[in-house]
Amino acid sequence: MLKRHFKAEIIGNVPISKGHFLLGFRTPMNTQSPLPGQFYMVGTSGSNDPLLKRPFCFFKKSKSI
């Protein structure tokens, strides 16, 4: 089961095509990888301003991007 809330740091933002990017996140060591079909809900600073949380699909877990 995935932990409900955790803080992560964006460590990469690589353009893969026009308007599409591959984001890299550093998560806590004890955070499990999601299963196929699951998403991370990404938000900023615990606030709805300027953005609401957005679903991001999981690609793979690695040591670096």
Buried (B, 14 or more C-beta within 10 A) or exposed (E): EEEEEEEBEEEEEEEEEEEEEEBBBBBEEEBEEEEEEEEBEBEEEEEEEEEEEEEEEBEEEEEEB
